[in-house]
């Protein structure tokens, strides 16, 4: 995707966060006015306190004006507090939206790639979300603060001695312009630095995790060069950022320092216009105490947080818009038809499945066998619509597999899903309306009764760490058994069960009715099936056990060397 | 801490010319900052009194402002340049050190810890010189501000100090409050992360069931709690910020009030009053100057953590090349970890399986055989040369390691397989991958051999096959397989076994084995027990020993049903435990596989 397109997408959540509730913006504006009250009155109060009070021999008037100033600061304190809370109520929903996106896209991505990104990746995206929230809060704070302060100062100066605006406005505009002009270059450098920093951290992590392997291949020198290059790139990025930041500092001088000198130079002129010494002082106070610091914060904040926000948002949203399923249909029956199906994991990859023709009538019991990595799970994913073919069609009862309503089919993968909750919640996950009797039947059918007894009933709270891999698989099997789905795909779903338990579970599914596809982990699964599909990488063969033994050398080879004892040892 | 300080001092020394620039500009800039209020005050007084615009004070002001700005600009650049330079230097040094030390490092420091120390901590140390300089320079306007204020009126200084104490108290209260709020916040965050990790493990189930929306809601159950805690944090933040933020201006107002009285009595000029107010603000900045002390303390702590990495000793390689030879591996009186006095001769070109209960030192023996670790006593020799005396290059070419969980280091799969080879040529990489049965699945990856390993969806078995390919690409003389086929299905394992005894058969093979079939396929078996070699002979001969058979039952995970213990292998070529070398082209005997259906019916 183009840079511009990425930027547009990154802007969307920000816009939504800002526009979610216009009343919040009004509240923020109102309290910002209060917060910048000193910027409005400080110079004026000091000027009047001196000119009309202390210098005029009327200390009472002087104290009165100072009281006004103190009051403004108290109002500002209250305003600042409310501003923080208003900003919080804008950025917290923003964070929640991002978090929701992270969760959704992580679930979707790992479902399609079949790869679990792991706890570390989860932690990384959580950090990005926090960074994005903090950066947005900071950007809102500095931009808003500068806008309100600048306006307040200009109004204050106009109230004090309007002529002074001629001396302050031009350099302020020039400094601001310089900064805005340097912003794109600064943003680029800042971005490069963040990216280089992340890359260095990633390559350090990879290196730290692979120390044993690096030593074993005696490639320390080469890896040192490679990681060293990343370290060097980061240092270069930091230095180039420092150069541009220095230029940015120059714009501060123009915007905040030059007005001071111009006011001094214009003092005789201002005095001739009738200003007092206090007025000159007041003008200096406005510029040095309010305008210059808030310009500094803007320059610092936008340069850093703005870019940080952009980068984090691109990281978070980079995975694309969450996919929304549409137009799901319920097929009239659960027969499977694959017509000239081709699938590859990328345009430059060799296809995993190519020219596959397969027809499984409704109610059939098919076993798929073949060495690991040959594409059996890919076939399961195509049949259940998790993957769509590059060419050809995959139809369930005449409906394209990716359009089939999820309730019509159930896939149990090797890694069974058990979530934190009661055993009953876990069992009725795909059939929330199941009757207690039906649950009992399913539990008995797949052989989960022993576990139910051990846990002390359906209401026991479970999580994946509490159960053995085999027990987790039994829970997943019972859950699938309970659904009304007419198409059941077991993708090595019994690999952690002993052969007897596996036989019991598979026979239960065969009795249950509907179309059953078993990606076989042991050859015995094939022997129980009505028909067997052999995948050996170059071709596929379909038939019964005896038939294939005679006609298919690949199957005979598998049957001869499929050591059931060792197969059981397969660790996912 | 003394060595840590030495590291910081060295960082300062290596700061280069830019650190000098930073020191100069920081000090000069601080002086300008201190001078400005005074000069401005004088200039205003002079101008009000009718002095010329190009009089000494207005000109001084201009010089002070311009020099100060120039110092800021140069300082920002110098800080970045010197920090980047020192950080890079420290990181490169750590890199060489950690890589040179190898796996011994990971034994002492968890991976995450290593990354933190080489990443964040090295950066903190790299920026320590900057913190020292900036912190020291900041003392000038703060301390100077207090002095100047005292010169104007000591009472103002006392008022100021009282307020500073107030601020410190406020900040302390804030810190206490946030730690308790932060705990609840982190708990809610942890809950969401844990649920997401759970759900990701079941992602295929969820995708197939179309329940992603429900899962999202389940994962985010704690979101309202998170928001509550977050808002609490914002509130605490706001409260403390407000208190701290209001104190300084109010203080300045007080200073203005007292100063105003003195102005009225003629003791102070308007310019001096302005200067007093500015100096009060500068003096109150002491808090942020103290923040630099804090930063320095952090840098010191970081330096201590970085120095902690440098206590291990990097592996020293010898200079010798490897003479021509068949790859004979010899252990002489080797003692290391749990192993005691191991003597072992593995004839060149033969295959030897290492078996034993878990904890018997199998992996340690494998690590010793190719110098992943050094023995405490004794010597390991390859073709008569002690491994310690071999050069890194010679060792890398001679020995190939494959592990149960290989970590693939490299930009692409091809790169990871050919890692460490001087001239990684594609042909050799592909041949090694073919021998490891990895070629077919690599070609199906999104970008084939050019796929970055991190982007390749791989099962444990596929990863193992790439690990084997890497070992095949390296170990021209000795292959050490440490449980390297445990995740392969039996068909693939058999093909790999054929490659090992066929095209790779000329190489010496040391194979840590958990399965009886693997041990049976080797020419000989080393049986480790209690840190010693209990027996060294052919599998078939050892199998008669019930203790030997028990090794395979004990290491099985999960324990097999009783009927599933493999039967003793039928000796195919006599079972004399001979020391002779199996000719490379002889296929090792397989454990006969019983007819499947008969064995499956009932337990």
Boltz contact constraints between the chains, C-beta under 6 A:
constraints:
  - contact:
      token1: [A, 50]
      token2: [B, 270]
      max_distance: 6.0
  - contact:
      token1: [A, 54]
      token2: [B, 260]
      max_distance: 6.0
  - contact:
      token1: [A, 54]
      token2: [B, 263]
      max_distance: 6.0
  - contact:
      token1: [A, 54]
      token2: [B, 264]
      max_distance: 6.0
  - contact:
      token1: [A, 59]
      token2: [B, 264]
      max_distance: 6.0
  - contact:
      token1: [A, 62]
      token2: [B, 260]
      max_distance: 6.0
  - contact:
      token1: [A, 66]
      token2: [B, 253]
      max_distance: 6.0
  - contact:
      token1: [A, 66]
      token2: [B, 256]
      max_distance: 6.0
  - contact:
      token1: [A, 66]
      token2: [B, 257]
      max_distance: 6.0
  - contact:
      token1: [A, 69]
      token2: [B, 253]
      max_distance: 6.0
  - contact:
      token1: [A, 70]
      token2: [B, 253]
      max_distance: 6.0
  - contact:
      token1: [A, 73]
      token2: [B, 246]
      max_distance: 6.0
  - contact:
      token1: [A, 73]
      token2: [B, 249]
      max_distance: 6.0
  - contact:
      token1: [A, 73]
      token2: [B, 250]
      max_distance: 6.0
  - contact:
      token1: [A, 77]
      token2: [B, 242]
      max_distance: 6.0
  - contact:
      token1: [A, 77]
      token2: [B, 246]
      max_distance: 6.0
  - contact:
      token1: [A, 80]
      token2: [B, 242]
      max_distance: 6.0
  - contact:
      token1: [A, 81]
      token2: [B, 238]
      max_distance: 6.0
  - contact:
      token1: [A, 81]
      token2: [B, 242]
      max_distance: 6.0
  - contact:
      token1: [A, 84]
      token2: [B, 234]
      max_distance: 6.0
  - contact:
      token1: [A, 84]
      token2: [B, 238]
      max_distance: 6.0
  - contact:
      token1: [A, 85]
      token2: [B, 238]
      max_distance: 6.0
  - contact:
      token1: [A, 88]
      token2: [B, 231]
      max_distance: 6.0
  - contact:
      token1: [A, 88]
      token2: [B, 234]
      max_distance: 6.0
  - contact:
      token1: [A, 92]
      token2: [B, 227]
      max_distance: 6.0
  - contact:
      token1: [A, 92]
      token2: [B, 230]
      max_distance: 6.0
  - contact:
      token1: [A, 96]
      token2: [B, 223]
      max_distance: 6.0
  - contact:
      token1: [A, 103]
      token2: [B, 196]
      max_distance: 6.0
  - contact:
      token1: [A, 103]
      token2: [B, 216]
      max_distance: 6.0
  - contact:
      token1: [A, 103]
      token2: [B, 219]
      max_distance: 6.0
  - contact:
      token1: [A, 104]
      token2: [B, 216]
      max_distance: 6.0
  - contact:
      token1: [A, 107]
      token2: [B, 203]
      max_distance: 6.0
  - contact:
      token1: [A, 107]
      token2: [B, 212]
      max_distance: 6.0
  - contact:
      token1: [A, 107]
      token2: [B, 215]
      max_distance: 6.0
  - contact:
      token1: [A, 110]
      token2: [B, 200]
      max_distance: 6.0
  - contact:
      token1: [A, 110]
      token2: [B, 203]
      max_distance: 6.0
  - contact:
      token1: [A, 111]
      token2: [B, 203]
      max_distance: 6.0
  - contact:
      token1: [A, 111]
      token2: [B, 204]
      max_distance: 6.0
  - contact:
      token1: [A, 111]
      token2: [B, 207]
      max_distance: 6.0
  - contact:
      token1: [A, 113]
      token2: [B, 457]
      max_distance: 6.0
  - contact:
      token1: [A, 114]
      token2: [B, 457]
      max_distance: 6.0
  - contact:
      token1: [A, 115]
      token2: [B, 457]
      max_distance: 6.0
  - contact:
      token1: [A, 116]
      token2: [B, 200]
      max_distance: 6.0
  - contact:
      token1: [A, 116]
      token2: [B, 201]
      max_distance: 6.0
  - contact:
      token1: [A, 119]
      token2: [B, 197]
      max_distance: 6.0
  - contact:
      token1: [A, 122]
      token2: [B, 193]
      max_distance: 6.0
  - contact:
      token1: [A, 122]
      token2: [B, 196]
      max_distance: 6.0
  - contact:
      token1: [A, 122]
      token2: [B, 197]
      max_distance: 6.0
  - contact:
      token1: [A, 201]
      token2: [B, 119]
      max_distance: 6.0
  - contact:
      token1: [A, 204]
      token2: [B, 115]
      max_distance: 6.0
  - contact:
      token1: [A, 204]
      token2: [B, 118]
      max_distance: 6.0
  - contact:
      token1: [A, 204]
      token2: [B, 119]
      max_distance: 6.0
  - contact:
      token1: [A, 205]
      token2: [B, 115]
      max_distance: 6.0
  - contact:
      token1: [A, 208]
      token2: [B, 111]
      max_distance: 6.0
  - contact:
      token1: [A, 208]
      token2: [B, 114]
      max_distance: 6.0
  - contact:
      token1: [A, 208]
      token2: [B, 115]
      max_distance: 6.0
  - contact:
      token1: [A, 209]
      token2: [B, 111]
      max_distance: 6.0
  - contact:
      token1: [A, 209]
      token2: [B, 407]
      max_distance: 6.0
  - contact:
      token1: [A, 210]
      token2: [B, 407]
      max_distance: 6.0
  - contact:
      token1: [A, 210]
      token2: [B, 409]
      max_distance: 6.0
  - contact:
      token1: [A, 211]
      token2: [B, 102]
      max_distance: 6.0
  - contact:
      token1: [A, 211]
      token2: [B, 103]
      max_distance: 6.0
  - contact:
      token1: [A, 211]
      token2: [B, 105]
      max_distance: 6.0
  - contact:
      token1: [A, 211]
      token2: [B, 106]
      max_distance: 6.0
  - contact:
      token1: [A, 212]
      token2: [B, 103]
      max_distance: 6.0
  - contact:
      token1: [A, 213]
      token2: [B, 407]
      max_distance: 6.0
  - contact:
      token1: [A, 213]
      token2: [B, 409]
      max_distance: 6.0
  - contact:
      token1: [A, 214]
      token2: [B, 409]
      max_distance: 6.0
  - contact:
      token1: [A, 215]
      token2: [B, 102]
      max_distance: 6.0
  - contact:
      token1: [A, 215]
      token2: [B, 103]
      max_distance: 6.0
  - contact:
      token1: [A, 216]
      token2: [B, 372]
      max_distance: 6.0
  - contact:
      token1: [A, 216]
      token2: [B, 401]
      max_distance: 6.0
  - contact:
      token1: [A, 217]
      token2: [B, 419]
      max_distance: 6.0
  - contact:
      token1: [A, 217]
      token2: [B, 420]
      max_distance: 6.0
  - contact:
      token1: [A, 217]
      token2: [B, 474]
      max_distance: 6.0
  - contact:
      token1: [A, 218]
      token2: [B, 392]
      max_distance: 6.0
  - contact:
      token1: [A, 218]
      token2: [B, 395]
      max_distance: 6.0
  - contact:
      token1: [A, 218]
      token2: [B, 396]
      max_distance: 6.0
  - contact:
      token1: [A, 218]
      token2: [B, 420]
      max_distance: 6.0
  - contact:
      token1: [A, 219]
      token2: [B, 419]
      max_distance: 6.0
  - contact:
      token1: [A, 219]
      token2: [B, 420]
      max_distance: 6.0
  - contact:
      token1: [A, 220]
      token2: [B, 99]
      max_distance: 6.0
  - contact:
      token1: [A, 224]
      token2: [B, 95]
      max_distance: 6.0
  - contact:
      token1: [A, 224]
      token2: [B, 96]
      max_distance: 6.0
  - contact:
      token1: [A, 224]
      token2: [B, 99]
      max_distance: 6.0
  - contact:
      token1: [A, 227]
      token2: [B, 95]
      max_distance: 6.0
  - contact:
      token1: [A, 228]
      token2: [B, 92]
      max_distance: 6.0
  - contact:
      token1: [A, 228]
      token2: [B, 95]
      max_distance: 6.0
  - contact:
      token1: [A, 231]
      token2: [B, 88]
      max_distance: 6.0
  - contact:
      token1: [A, 231]
      token2: [B, 91]
      max_distance: 6.0
  - contact:
      token1: [A, 235]
      token2: [B, 84]
      max_distance: 6.0
  - contact:
      token1: [A, 235]
      token2: [B, 88]
      max_distance: 6.0
  - contact:
      token1: [A, 238]
      token2: [B, 80]
      max_distance: 6.0
  - contact:
      token1: [A, 238]
      token2: [B, 84]
      max_distance: 6.0
  - contact:
      token1: [A, 239]
      token2: [B, 81]
      max_distance: 6.0
  - contact:
      token1: [A, 239]
      token2: [B, 84]
      max_distance: 6.0
  - contact:
      token1: [A, 242]
      token2: [B, 77]
      max_distance: 6.0
  - contact:
      token1: [A, 242]
      token2: [B, 80]
      max_distance: 6.0
  - contact:
      token1: [A, 242]
      token2: [B, 81]
      max_distance: 6.0
  - contact:
      token1: [A, 243]
      token2: [B, 77]
      max_distance: 6.0
  - contact:
      token1: [A, 245]
      token2: [B, 76]
      max_distance: 6.0
  - contact:
      token1: [A, 246]
      token2: [B, 73]
      max_distance: 6.0
  - contact:
      token1: [A, 246]
      token2: [B, 76]
      max_distance: 6.0
  - contact:
      token1: [A, 246]
      token2: [B, 77]
      max_distance: 6.0
  - contact:
      token1: [A, 249]
      token2: [B, 72]
      max_distance: 6.0
  - contact:
      token1: [A, 249]
      token2: [B, 73]
      max_distance: 6.0
  - contact:
      token1: [A, 249]
      token2: [B, 76]
      max_distance: 6.0
  - contact:
      token1: [A, 250]
      token2: [B, 73]
      max_distance: 6.0
  - contact:
      token1: [A, 253]
      token2: [B, 69]
      max_distance: 6.0
  - contact:
      token1: [A, 257]
      token2: [B, 65]
      max_distance: 6.0
  - contact:
      token1: [A, 257]
      token2: [B, 69]
      max_distance: 6.0
  - contact:
      token1: [A, 261]
      token2: [B, 62]
      max_distance: 6.0
  - contact:
      token1: [A, 261]
      token2: [B, 65]
      max_distance: 6.0
  - contact:
      token1: [A, 264]
      token2: [B, 43]
      max_distance: 6.0
  - contact:
      token1: [A, 264]
      token2: [B, 58]
      max_distance: 6.0
  - contact:
      token1: [A, 264]
      token2: [B, 61]
      max_distance: 6.0
  - contact:
      token1: [A, 265]
      token2: [B, 53]
      max_distance: 6.0
  - contact:
      token1: [A, 267]
      token2: [B, 47]
      max_distance: 6.0
  - contact:
      token1: [A, 277]
      token2: [B, 48]
      max_distance: 6.0
  - contact:
      token1: [A, 277]
      token2: [B, 270]
      max_distance: 6.0
  - contact:
      token1: [A, 280]
      token2: [B, 44]
      max_distance: 6.0
  - contact:
      token1: [A, 281]
      token2: [B, 270]
      max_distance: 6.0
  - contact:
      token1: [A, 281]
      token2: [B, 274]
      max_distance: 6.0
  - contact:
      token1: [A, 345]
      token2: [B, 446]
      max_distance: 6.0
  - contact:
      token1: [A, 346]
      token2: [B, 446]
      max_distance: 6.0
  - contact:
      token1: [A, 346]
      token2: [B, 447]
      max_distance: 6.0
  - contact:
      token1: [A, 348]
      token2: [B, 447]
      max_distance: 6.0
  - contact:
      token1: [A, 348]
      token2: [B, 448]
      max_distance: 6.0
  - contact:
      token1: [A, 349]
      token2: [B, 444]
      max_distance: 6.0
  - contact:
      token1: [A, 349]
      token2: [B, 445]
      max_distance: 6.0
  - contact:
      token1: [A, 349]
      token2: [B, 446]
      max_distance: 6.0
  - contact:
      token1: [A, 350]
      token2: [B, 443]
      max_distance: 6.0
  - contact:
      token1: [A, 350]
      token2: [B, 444]
      max_distance: 6.0
  - contact:
      token1: [A, 352]
      token2: [B, 444]
      max_distance: 6.0
  - contact:
      token1: [A, 371]
      token2: [B, 489]
      max_distance: 6.0
  - contact:
      token1: [A, 371]
      token2: [B, 491]
      max_distance: 6.0
  - contact:
      token1: [A, 371]
      token2: [B, 492]
      max_distance: 6.0
  - contact:
      token1: [A, 372]
      token2: [B, 461]
      max_distance: 6.0
  - contact:
      token1: [A, 372]
      token2: [B, 489]
      max_distance: 6.0
  - contact:
      token1: [A, 373]
      token2: [B, 441]
      max_distance: 6.0
  - contact:
      token1: [A, 373]
      token2: [B, 462]
      max_distance: 6.0
  - contact:
      token1: [A, 384]
      token2: [B, 208]
      max_distance: 6.0
  - contact:
      token1: [A, 386]
      token2: [B, 207]
      max_distance: 6.0
  - contact:
      token1: [A, 406]
      token2: [B, 209]
      max_distance: 6.0
  - contact:
      token1: [A, 406]
      token2: [B, 210]
      max_distance: 6.0
  - contact:
      token1: [A, 411]
      token2: [B, 208]
      max_distance: 6.0
  - contact:
      token1: [A, 413]
      token2: [B, 204]
      max_distance: 6.0
  - contact:
      token1: [A, 415]
      token2: [B, 201]
      max_distance: 6.0
  - contact:
      token1: [A, 417]
      token2: [B, 202]
      max_distance: 6.0
  - contact:
      token1: [A, 417]
      token2: [B, 205]
      max_distance: 6.0
  - contact:
      token1: [A, 419]
      token2: [B, 198]
      max_distance: 6.0
  - contact:
      token1: [A, 430]
      token2: [B, 209]
      max_distance: 6.0
  - contact:
      token1: [A, 498]
      token2: [B, 561]
      max_distance: 6.0
  - contact:
      token1: [A, 499]
      token2: [B, 600]
      max_distance: 6.0
  - contact:
      token1: [A, 500]
      token2: [B, 603]
      max_distance: 6.0
  - contact:
      token1: [A, 523]
      token2: [B, 596]
      max_distance: 6.0
  - contact:
      token1: [A, 524]
      token2: [B, 600]
      max_distance: 6.0
  - contact:
      token1: [A, 527]
      token2: [B, 597]
      max_distance: 6.0
  - contact:
      token1: [A, 537]
      token2: [B, 440]
      max_distance: 6.0
  - contact:
      token1: [A, 561]
      token2: [B, 490]
      max_distance: 6.0
  - contact:
      token1: [A, 561]
      token2: [B, 491]
      max_distance: 6.0
  - contact:
      token1: [A, 561]
      token2: [B, 494]
      max_distance: 6.0
  - contact:
      token1: [A, 563]
      token2: [B, 490]
      max_distance: 6.0
  - contact:
      token1: [A, 563]
      token2: [B, 593]
      max_distance: 6.0
  - contact:
      token1: [A, 565]
      token2: [B, 564]
      max_distance: 6.0
  - contact:
      token1: [A, 566]
      token2: [B, 490]
      max_distance: 6.0
  - contact:
      token1: [A, 567]
      token2: [B, 490]
      max_distance: 6.0
  - contact:
      token1: [A, 571]
      token2: [B, 487]
      max_distance: 6.0
